[in-house]
Amino acid sequence: MSEPELLAAEHYEAIANLFAVAFNAALDPALWRWKYAPGHRIGWGIWQQTPAGRRLIAHFGGFIRRAWYRQKPIMVLHTWRRHGRTDRCQPSCPA
Protein backbone atom coordinates (compact mmCIF):
# COMPACT_ATOMS: atom_id res chain seq x y z
CA MET A 1 0.00 0.00 0.00
CA SER A 2 1.04 3.55 -0.61
CA GLU A 3 1.23 6.47 1.75
CA PRO A 4 -1.81 8.77 1.41
CA GLU A 5 -1.59 10.82 -1.80
CA LEU A 6 -3.50 13.89 -2.95
CA LEU A 7 -6.09 13.01 -5.57
CA ALA A 8 -7.23 15.15 -8.48
CA ALA A 9 -9.85 15.10 -11.23
CA GLU A 10 -7.79 12.67 -13.31
CA HIS A 11 -8.43 10.02 -10.63
CA TYR A 12 -12.21 10.11 -11.23
CA GLU A 13 -12.36 6.61 -12.75
CA ALA A 14 -10.49 5.05 -9.82
CA ILE A 15 -12.70 6.87 -7.30
CA ALA A 16 -15.87 5.90 -9.19
CA ASN A 17 -14.76 2.25 -9.18
CA LEU A 18 -14.05 2.36 -5.44
CA PHE A 19 -17.43 4.06 -4.82
CA ALA A 20 -19.23 1.30 -6.75
CA VAL A 21 -17.53 -1.41 -4.70
CA ALA A 22 -18.10 0.33 -1.37
CA PHE A 23 -21.73 1.41 -1.89
CA ASN A 24 -22.96 -1.02 -4.56
CA ALA A 25 -24.08 1.98 -6.62
CA ALA A 26 -22.68 4.13 -9.40
CA LEU A 27 -21.13 7.50 -8.59
CA ASP A 28 -23.35 10.14 -10.22
CA PRO A 29 -21.14 12.34 -12.45
CA ALA A 30 -23.35 15.38 -11.67
CA LEU A 31 -22.75 14.89 -7.94
CA TRP A 32 -19.04 14.54 -8.65
CA ARG A 33 -18.96 17.81 -10.60
CA TRP A 34 -20.97 19.62 -7.91
CA LYS A 35 -18.85 18.43 -4.99
CA TYR A 36 -15.45 18.56 -6.65
CA ALA A 37 -15.31 21.60 -8.92
CA PRO A 38 -12.61 21.40 -11.62
CA GLY A 39 -9.22 22.51 -10.39
CA HIS A 40 -9.74 21.69 -6.72
CA ARG A 41 -7.95 18.95 -4.86
CA ILE A 42 -10.42 16.26 -4.02
CA GLY A 43 -9.02 14.51 -1.02
CA TRP A 44 -6.55 11.81 -0.23
CA GLY A 45 -6.24 8.29 -1.53
CA ILE A 46 -4.38 5.10 -0.70
CA TRP A 47 -3.35 2.83 -3.55
CA GLN A 48 -2.48 -0.87 -3.66
CA GLN A 49 -0.09 -2.26 -6.24
CA THR A 50 -1.56 -5.26 -8.06
CA PRO A 51 -0.27 -7.29 -11.03
CA ALA A 52 -2.67 -5.28 -13.21
CA GLY A 53 -1.45 -1.92 -11.86
CA ARG A 54 -2.35 0.45 -9.04
CA ARG A 55 -5.83 0.18 -7.49
CA LEU A 56 -7.41 2.80 -5.24
CA ILE A 57 -8.46 1.13 -1.98
CA ALA A 58 -9.36 4.16 0.19
CA HIS A 59 -10.53 7.72 -0.40
CA PHE A 60 -11.07 10.58 2.05
CA GLY A 61 -12.62 13.65 0.50
CA GLY A 62 -14.38 16.83 1.42
CA PHE A 63 -15.20 20.37 0.38
CA ILE A 64 -12.19 22.69 0.22
CA ARG A 65 -13.27 26.25 0.91
CA ARG A 66 -11.74 29.60 1.84
CA ALA A 67 -12.62 30.92 5.28
CA TRP A 68 -11.47 33.54 7.77
CA TYR A 69 -9.88 32.76 11.13
CA ARG A 70 -8.74 35.56 13.44
CA GLN A 71 -8.90 38.08 10.61
CA LYS A 72 -6.74 35.92 8.33
CA PRO A 73 -7.78 33.93 5.25
CA ILE A 74 -7.37 30.17 5.57
CA MET A 75 -8.33 27.07 3.60
CA VAL A 76 -10.67 24.60 5.28
CA LEU A 77 -11.82 21.10 4.44
CA HIS A 78 -15.46 20.35 5.23
CA THR A 79 -15.94 16.64 5.76
CA TRP A 80 -18.67 14.28 6.83
CA ARG A 81 -18.48 13.07 10.41
CA ARG A 82 -19.82 9.79 11.69
CA HIS A 83 -22.25 9.95 14.57
CA GLY A 84 -23.91 7.01 16.25
CA ARG A 85 -24.13 3.95 14.03
CA THR A 86 -21.15 3.51 11.75
CA ASP A 87 -23.32 2.95 8.68
CA ARG A 88 -24.94 6.40 8.85
CA CYS A 89 -23.13 9.61 7.89
CA GLN A 90 -24.66 13.00 8.45
CA PRO A 91 -23.28 16.44 7.67
CA SER A 92 -22.39 18.65 10.63
CA CYS A 93 -23.12 16.13 13.36
CA PRO A 94 -22.37 17.33 16.87
CA ALA A 95 -19.02 16.19 18.21
Phi and psi in degrees as GROMACS dihedral restraints (atoms count N, CA, C in turn):
[ dihedral_restraints ]
;  ai    aj    ak    al  type     phi  dphi    fc
    3     4     5     6     1   -90.4    20    10
    4     5     6     7     1   167.4    20    10
    6     7     8     9     1   -72.7    20    10
    7     8     9    10     1   157.3    20    10
    9    10    11    12     1   -56.3    20    10
   10    11    12    13     1   137.5    20    10
   12    13    14    15     1  -126.7    20    10
   13    14    15    16     1   146.8    20    10
   15    16    17    18     1   -65.8    20    10
   16    17    18    19     1   138.1    20    10
   18    19    20    21     1  -105.8    20    10
   19    20    21    22     1   157.9    20    10
   21    22    23    24     1  -140.1    20    10
   22    23    24    25     1   179.1    20    10
   24    25    26    27     1   -56.0    20    10
   25    26    27    28     1   -30.3    20    10
   27    28    29    30     1   -69.3    20    10
   28    29    30    31     1    -8.2    20    10
   30    31    32    33     1   -94.5    20    10
   31    32    33    34     1    10.1    20    10
   33    34    35    36     1   -52.0    20    10
   34    35    36    37     1   -48.3    20    10
   36    37    38    39     1   -60.0    20    10
   37    38    39    40     1   -43.6    20    10
   39    40    41    42     1   -64.3    20    10
   40    41    42    43     1   -41.6    20    10
   42    43    44    45     1   -67.8    20    10
   43    44    45    46     1   -40.7    20    10
   45    46    47    48     1   -62.8    20    10
   46    47    48    49     1   -39.4    20    10
   48    49    50    51     1   -64.4    20    10
   49    50    51    52     1   -44.2    20    10
   51    52    53    54     1   -63.3    20    10
   52    53    54    55     1   -42.2    20    10
   54    55    56    57     1   -58.1    20    10
   55    56    57    58     1   -45.3    20    10
   57    58    59    60     1   -62.2    20    10
   58    59    60    61     1   -39.9    20    10
   60    61    62    63     1   -69.1    20    10
   61    62    63    64     1   -43.8    20    10
   63    64    65    66     1   -71.0    20    10
   64    65    66    67     1   -39.0    20    10
   66    67    68    69     1  -114.0    20    10
   67    68    69    70     1     0.8    20    10
   69    70    71    72     1    52.5    20    10
   70    71    72    73     1    41.1    20    10
   72    73    74    75     1  -155.3    20    10
   73    74    75    76     1   155.4    20    10
   75    76    77    78     1   -78.4    20    10
   76    77    78    79     1   145.4    20    10
   78    79    80    81     1   -78.8    20    10
   79    80    81    82     1   120.0    20    10
   81    82    83    84     1   -70.0    20    10
   82    83    84    85     1   119.3    20    10
   84    85    86    87     1   -57.9    20    10
   85    86    87    88     1   -32.0    20    10
   87    88    89    90     1   -66.5    20    10
   88    89    90    91     1   -39.9    20    10
   90    91    92    93     1   -64.1    20    10
   91    92    93    94     1   -42.8    20    10
   93    94    95    96     1   -56.7    20    10
   94    95    96    97     1   -49.6    20    10
   96    97    98    99     1   -64.0    20    10
   97    98    99   100     1   -37.4    20    10
   99   100   101   102     1   -68.0    20    10
  100   101   102   103     1   -45.7    20    10
  102   103   104   105     1   -76.0    20    10
  103   104   105   106     1   -39.6    20    10
  105   106   107   108     1  -118.7    20    10
  106   107   108   109     1    81.9    20    10
  108   109   110   111     1   -58.0    20    10
  109   110   111   112     1   146.3    20    10
  111   112   113   114     1   -54.1    20    10
  112   113   114   115     1   138.1    20    10
  114   115   116   117     1    94.5    20    10
  115   116   117   118     1   -12.9    20    10
  117   118   119   120     1   -93.0    20    10
  118   119   120   121     1   148.8    20    10
  120   121   122   123     1   -67.6    20    10
  121   122   123   124     1   149.7    20    10
  123   124   125   126     1  -123.0    20    10
  124   125   126   127     1    23.3    20    10
  126   127   128   129     1   116.6    20    10
  127   128   129   130     1  -164.8    20    10
  129   130   131   132     1  -119.0    20    10
  130   131   132   133     1   150.5    20    10
  132   133   134   135     1  -137.4    20    10
  133   134   135   136     1   154.4    20    10
  135   136   137   138     1  -120.1    20    10
  136   137   138   139     1   131.6    20    10
  138   139   140   141     1  -111.2    20    10
  139   140   141   142     1   150.7    20    10
  141   142   143   144     1  -119.5    20    10
  142   143   144   145     1   133.5    20    10
  144   145   146   147     1   -81.7    20    10
  145   146   147   148     1   127.0    20    10
  147   148   149   150     1  -123.1    20    10
  148   149   150   151     1   167.9    20    10
  150   151   152   153     1   -58.4    20    10
  151   152   153   154     1   -28.0    20    10
  153   154   155   156     1   -86.8    20    10
  154   155   156   157     1    -6.3    20    10
  156   157   158   159     1   129.0    20    10
  157   158   159   160     1  -169.2    20    10
  159   160   161   162     1   -77.9    20    10
  160   161   162   163     1   141.2    20    10
  162   163   164   165     1  -129.7    20    10
  163   164   165   166     1   129.1    20    10
  165   166   167   168     1   -72.1    20    10
  166   167   168   169     1   125.5    20    10
  168   169   170   171     1  -116.8    20    10
  169   170   171   172     1    -8.5    20    10
  171   172   173   174     1  -154.5    20    10
  172   173   174   175     1   145.1    20    10
  174   175   176   177     1  -142.1    20    10
  175   176   177   178     1   132.6    20    10
  177   178   179   180     1  -125.0    20    10
  178   179   180   181     1   115.9    20    10
  180   181   182   183     1  -129.3    20    10
  181   182   183   184     1   173.8    20    10
  183   184   185   186     1  -176.6    20    10
  184   185   186   187     1  -177.2    20    10
  186   187   188   189     1   -92.2    20    10
  187   188   189   190     1   120.4    20    10
  189   190   191   192     1   -92.2    20    10
  190   191   192   193     1   125.1    20    10
  192   193   194   195     1  -139.2    20    10
  193   194   195   196     1   155.9    20    10
  195   196   197   198     1   -85.5    20    10
  196   197   198   199     1   143.1    20    10
  198   199   200   201     1  -147.2    20    10
  199   200   201   202     1   174.3    20    10
  201   202   203   204     1  -117.3    20    10
  202   203   204   205     1   136.1    20    10
  204   205   206   207     1  -137.1    20    10
  205   206   207   208     1   118.0    20    10
  207   208   209   210     1    53.0    20    10
  208   209   210   211     1    48.7    20    10
  210   211   212   213     1    63.7    20    10
  211   212   213   214     1    21.6    20    10
  213   214   215   216     1  -127.8    20    10
  214   215   216   217     1   140.3    20    10
  216   217   218   219     1   -72.6    20    10
  217   218   219   220     1   138.7    20    10
  219   220   221   222     1  -138.2    20    10
  220   221   222   223     1   165.0    20    10
  222   223   224   225     1  -103.1    20    10
  223   224   225   226     1   137.4    20    10
  225   226   227   228     1  -127.0    20    10
  226   227   228   229     1   155.8    20    10
  228   229   230   231     1  -119.4    20    10
  229   230   231   232     1   110.6    20    10
  231   232   233   234     1   -84.5    20    10
  232   233   234   235     1   125.3    20    10
  234   235   236   237     1  -125.6    20    10
  235   236   237   238     1   169.8    20    10
  237   238   239   240     1   -88.5    20    10
  238   239   240   241     1   140.5    20    10
  240   241   242   243     1  -116.2    20    10
  241   242   243   244     1   141.0    20    10
  243   244   245   246     1   -81.8    20    10
  244   245   246   247     1   141.1    20    10
  246   247   248   249     1  -143.2    20    10
  247   248   249   250     1   126.6    20    10
  249   250   251   252     1    77.8    20    10
  250   251   252   253     1  -129.9    20    10
  252   253   254   255     1   -60.5    20    10
  253   254   255   256     1   143.5    20    10
  255   256   257   258     1   -76.5    20    10
  256   257   258   259     1    -7.8    20    10
  258   259   260   261     1   -98.0    20    10
  259   260   261   262     1     7.1    20    10
  261   262   263   264     1  -121.4    20    10
  262   263   264   265     1   124.1    20    10
  264   265   266   267     1  -113.1    20    10
  265   266   267   268     1   139.3    20    10
  267   268   269   270     1  -136.0    20    10
  268   269   270   271     1   142.2    20    10
  270   271   272   273     1   -71.8    20    10
  271   272   273   274     1   144.0    20    10
  273   274   275   276     1    55.5    20    10
  274   275   276   277     1    42.4    20    10
  276   277   278   279     1   -69.7    20    10
  277   278   279   280     1   148.0    20    10
  279   280   281   282     1   -64.7    20    10
  280   281   282   283     1   149.0    20    10
